[in-house]
């Protein structure tokens, strides 16, 4: 296959894309294996932050389906590789979804302290997703919806924001709205 401009492109998707595809089809073991392979590949090239973020994406997927033990293990391993603000916020999000809200809140606070308030996208998206996940993990869907308000102007193409909002509505017993938001997520491109 050819891209615009004539550059050749592989017909086979990258490992992260295959991981997302496997996870979305319920092939969790395959998704975990692909996550591990992608993280190991990044580590061989000494790309610690990339390896950590790969593990955190896998941890979030695992947390969303209730697979808490591997999610927590991947978070711990990722934080040994990188403790930058983006990684801390992603770790807080994954741990929040597992119900480990105390540790998740500590990570979110650490992330907030490392990133200037002027970084609008981090404050509005990364941090709000983490806080929403923490609220969901603490059975506080109202707080989750409140946390996601700052992400609304930026959520186009961000699959996690409407997904978390849908979970919050489902928790509030607003099933129709929750289902509609999840149907909206199914129509979005997978930009995890």
LINTAPE-V29377 format. One record per residue. N is the residue number from 0. PSI is psi in radians with two decimals (none if undefined). Layout:
n=<N:N>
psi=<PSI:PSI>
//
This chain:
n=<0:1:2:3:4:5:6:7:8:9:10:11:12:13:14:15:16:17:18:19:20:21:22:23:24:25:26:27:28:29:30:31:32:33:34:35:36:37:38:39:40:41:42:43:44:45:46:47:48:49:50:51:52:53:54:55:56:57:58:59:60:61:62:63:64:65:66:67:68:69:70:71:72:73:74:75:76:77:78:79:80:81:82:83:84:85:86:87:88:89:90:91:92:93:94:95:96:97:98:99:100:101:102:103:104:105:106:107:108:109:110:111:112:113:114:115:116:117:118:119:120:121:122:123:124:125:126:127:128:129:130:131:132:133:134:135:136:137:138:139:140:141:142:143:144:145:146:147:148:149:150:151:152:153:154:155:156:157:158:159:160:161:162:163:164:165:166:167:168:169:170:171:172:173:174:175:176:177:178:179:180:181:182:183:184:185:186:187:188:189:190:191>
psi=<2.62:2.49:2.95:2.48:0.01:-0.07:2.33:2.61:2.51:2.47:-0.32:2.27:2.76:2.86:-0.79:-0.68:-0.73:-0.62:-0.81:-0.73:-0.78:-0.76:-0.73:-0.31:0.14:0.20:1.28:-0.70:-0.79:-0.71:-0.76:-0.71:-0.72:-0.64:-0.82:-0.77:-0.73:-0.73:-0.74:-0.67:-0.76:-0.69:-0.64:-0.49:0.20:0.63:1.32:-0.73:-0.75:-0.72:-0.76:-0.77:-0.61:-0.80:-0.63:-0.61:-0.74:-0.70:-0.72:-0.73:-0.77:-0.72:-0.68:-0.51:0.11:0.24:1.34:-0.71:-0.91:-0.55:-0.82:-0.67:-0.76:-0.64:-0.82:-0.76:-0.72:-0.68:-0.37:-0.46:-0.64:2.33:0.66:2.89:-0.69:-0.74:-0.71:-0.73:-0.72:-0.69:-0.72:-0.70:-0.86:-0.81:-0.62:-0.73:-0.41:-0.17:-0.01:1.21:-0.52:-0.89:-0.70:-0.75:-0.68:-0.72:-0.71:-0.72:-0.71:-0.74:-0.78:-0.67:-0.41:-0.24:2.30:2.57:-0.32:-0.14:1.55:-0.82:-0.70:-0.84:-0.74:-0.58:-1.14:-0.90:-0.70:-0.64:-0.74:-0.82:-0.63:-0.73:-0.69:-0.76:-0.71:-0.73:-0.44:0.27:0.75:1.25:-0.50:-0.77:-0.61:-0.82:-0.67:-0.76:-0.57:-0.17:-0.66:-0.35:-0.28:-0.81:-0.28:0.07:-0.19:2.12:-0.06:1.69:-0.51:-0.63:-0.97:-0.50:-0.82:-0.68:-0.72:-0.73:-0.71:-0.75:-0.66:-0.71:-0.56:0.09:0.50:1.17:-0.77:-0.82:-0.73:-0.76:-0.73:-0.72:-0.67:-0.61:-0.65:-0.75:-0.72:-0.47:-0.15:2.64:2.60:1.69:0.40:none>
//
